């Protein structure tokens, strides 16, 4: 128990440092609803039902509505939920920090993330960068841009790419357009990166797609894939789709606080620095 107590104290120090980092850079901390009516539809991410709605897997859509309202630099630290996820790196309830900047790109947010890591873990190496195409050619032996295969892409990411990444921080950048999710496209490349450290995915960032019609098309495709997989259906957030074009241009990222704390403490299991029931 003594180890847990010390870990929880260190966790609190890290979260205070995260808040100070963003407050000192002119960000406004926000709190959006945890109970929502229309989660973003994503295959393999299930939001637990709760009453007439769902517990959020991310505050992303609600934070983008604040961007549309004119807030230019915002961040949020709070609970998120994913059904059926448990293990050394997963818990059904977890803590996420998300931040967004109007007028920014994924490269600007990468600079934010690098500065945040340097402040929280001053002894860590500066993140290196590799593109998804380079990673697949190097470690999986094929080019997803030449022969797209969703199942193979997902399998090789878990079985070949992630185990080959260095222990030092690394940005895995520029995804195939088929893996764009909510990211803006630049030709056949999605402006998206994921940050890994110690072989653990820490963060997922997009230059945000702000085209409401294209976002609707992607949401409908994701809903169809969820239906094909036998997963529950979610209603579309029509307000989000209507407001999205008002954002103009922006970028944002979600970073797992529990994983960040575990890495900072040298723990291999996120539960070593989480309060139990």
N, C-alpha and C positions, 0 to 999 in steps of 0.2 A: 504493500500500500504506500510505503514511503516513496518508492520510485514514481508511482502514479501521481502523488501529491506534487512532487517536484516537477514532473512533466506538465501538469496542469498549470502550475505557476508560470512555467516557461511559455506555455501556450498563450496565456494571458498577456505576457510581455510581448510576444510576437504580434498578436492582434492589435495591441496598443501601438506598436511600431508601424504596422500597416496603416492604421488610421492616421497617424502622424505624417506618414509619407504622403498620403493623398491630400490631407488637409493643408499641408505646407505647399502643395502644388496647385492650390486653387480649386480642388474638387469639392463638390457638395455631397455629403452622405445622405442617401435616401433609404426609405423603407417602403417596399411595395408589398401587396398582399401575398401571403403564403397560400391561401385558399383561392384558386382561380377557376374560371368556368371553361376555359378553352386553351389547353396546353398546345405548344407547338408540336405538330405530329412528326415524330422521328421513329423509324424502325428500331426496335430493340431497346427503346427507352420508355418505360411504363411509369406513369404518374399514379400513385395510389388514389383511388376514389375516396372522397370524403364528403358526406352529405350530398348536396346537389352539385358539387364540383369536384376538384382534384387538388391534391397537394402538389405544389410546383416542383418540377425538376430543375428549373432555372427561373430567375426573374427577368429573363431577357426581353420578352415581348413588352412587359410592363415598363421596363426601363427605357425601351425605345419610344414608347409613348411619351415619356418625359422629355426625350430629345426632341420629338416632334413639337412639344409645347414650348421649346426654346431653352431648356436647360443644356448647357454646353459641355460641362465636365461633371460627371456623376459617378459615384461608387456605392456599392452595397455589400455588407457582410451579413450573411444570414443563413438560416436552415433551408436545405433543399432535400428532395425525397426521390428515390427511385425504387420501384417495387422489385423484389427478388434479387437484389444485389447484396452479397455479403462475402467477405473474405479479408485477407490481410490488407488489401487496398480499397475495399468497398464496405459501405454500410448503408442500409436502407435510408437512414437519415444522416446527412453530412452537412458541413458548413462550406459555403462558397463565397468567394469575393468576385464580384463582377465590376468592371469599370468601363466607361464609354466616353469618347471625346468626339464632339462635332468637328467636321473638317479634317479628321485624322484618317490615316490609312493603317493597314496592319503593320507596316514598317515602323510607324510612330509608336504603336502600342508595344511592339517588340522592344523598342528603346525603353519604354516605361517598365516593362517586365524585367529587363536586364538591370535597370537602376534599382528596382525593388529588391531583386535577389542580392545585389551588391550591398545594399543597406542591411538586409536581414542576415545574410551569411557572407560577411566580408572576406572570409578565407576561400570562398569557392571561386572556381575559374570562370572567366567570362564565357557566356554561351557561344558555341560555334554554330554554324548553319549548314544544312544540307537540304537540297530539294527532294521532294517525293520521288521524282523521276530518277535522280541520282541514286537514291537509297534503294529503289527497286531494281535498278540495273546492277548495282553493286552487290546486294545481299539476296535478292530473290531471282535474279537472272532474267527478268522480262520487263517490258516497258508498258505500263498501263495506258499510255496514250496511243499505242499502236494496236493493242488487243485488249480492250476493256472487258473485265470479268469481275463483277461485284463480289461474288463469293470468294474467288481466288484472291482478290485484293484484300478483303477482310481477313482471310485466313493467313495470308503471308504477312500482313501487318503484325498479327499477334505471334506467329510462329517464327518469322524470319527477321523482320525489320526491327521490332522493339527489342528483341534479345541481342541484336547486334549494335545497338546504339551505345555510345560511350557512357561511362558513369558521370562524367562532367556534364554540365548543362548543354543541351543542343536544341536548336529550333529546327523542326521538320517542316519545310515550307513549300508552298505552291502545290496545291492538290489538283487532281484531275477534275474537270468540270462536273463529272458524274458524282463527285464527292463534295460538291460545293456547299450543301446544306443551306445556310442563310448567308453565304459569302457572295461578294461581287465577282464577276468573271472579268478576266483580261485575256481575250481570245479564248483559248482552250484551257486556261489555267484559272483556278479559283484562288483568290487572294486570301489565303487561309494558312495559319501555322499552328502547330502544336509544340509545346515546350516539354522536353523530357529532362529528367535529372535522376541519376541513379537507376536508370532503366524504367522510371515511373513517369507516366504522363501527368504533368502538373497543370497545364493550361491549354485552352483552345480558343483561338482568335480568328476573327474575320474582319476584312474590310466589308462593312455591312451592305448587303443588297438593299437598295431603297426604291426598287421598282415594284409597286404593289401588284401589278398584273403578273409579273414573273414570279414573285413570291407566292401568289395564289396558285400558280401552275405547279410550283415545287411542293407546296403543301398538299395539293390534291394528289400528286404522284406519291407522296409519302403516305397519305391516307390509304391509297390503293395498295401500296406495299404492305402496310399494316394489316389490311383486310386479308391479303393473300397469305400472310403469316399467321392468321388467326388471332391477331392482337386486337384489343379494344379500340373503338373508334372515338375520336375527339371532334367536337364541333370546331369550325373555323372561328378564329377571333376576327370578326369582321371589322371591329373598330381599329385593330392593329393594322389590317390591310388598307383601310381607308387613310389612316394617318401616316403610314410609312413614307409616302413620297414627300411629306413635309420635312422629313429628316434631312433630305438633300444629300449629304455625304457624312459618314461617320465610321468609326471603328471601335470595337470593344472586345473584351476577353473575359472568360470565366476561368478562375483558378481555384483549385481545391485546397482549402485551408488545412484540412486534416492531413493531407499528404505533405503539404509544405512543412507543417509542424513536425511530422514524423521524420522527414529528411533532415530538418535542422537539428533534431535531437539524436540523430543516428539510429532511429528505430526502424525496423522493417515492417511493423504492423501499426496501422493508423490507430488502432484501439488502445495503444499504449499511452496515448495522449488525448483520449476522449472520455467524457463522463459516461458511465454505464447507467442502466435503468435504476 
